[in-house]
Amino acid sequence: MARIAGVDLPKNKHMEIALTYIYGIGRTSARMILDKAGMAHNFSSDNLTDQDVVKIRKIIDDGYMVEGDRRRIVAMDIKRLMDLGCYRGLRHRRGLPCRGQRTSTNARTRKGPRRSPGVKKK
């Protein structure tokens, strides 16, 4: 099992998919990384050699912000919006969707489970 950027890559997956388990790397970035490393996109993560891992690790370290650094930057961006008091910051603070989705019927992921009005029995 290969370990890149502090993440164990999953077994039995194409490298294009396996690299997306690293926070900050999506499908497009994974394809670019594999192109730079000179590897096929459908190469299996089980067949990685140590040299392949070193190549991929070097490319990611040089050109991509991943895992802890990326999480910290995103958290600081959200905190900045909240401190500014802008609309998006207020939506983050209240735990509501920020990107214009309707909230009267949907948005259960952000709002959490429905709270029914309390019906008390005597």
C-alpha positions, 0 to 999 in steps of 0.5 A: 500500500503506497503512502503519499502526502500522509494518505494511504492509497486504496488498493485495486483502483486505477491511479487516476481514482486512487490519487483523488483520495488525497485532499486537494487532488481531483480527477483533473489534477490526478490526470496531470500528475500521472501525465507528468510522471509518465504513467497510464491513467488506468495503471493499477495502484497495486502495481506501483513500484517505489520509483513510481511512488517517489515520482508522484510524491515529488510532483505533488510536493513541488506543484500542489497544495494538499492535505493539511495546508489545503485544509488550513487555507480553506478554513481561513477563507471561510473564517475571513468571510464570516469575519467580514459579515458578508452574505456568504459568511452569514450563511456559513455561520448559520449552517445554511447553503451559501450558493443560492440553493432553495431552503424551504424544502431541501438543504437537509444536508446543511440544515440537519434532520427535521425538527418537528414541533414538539407535541407533548402528551399529558 
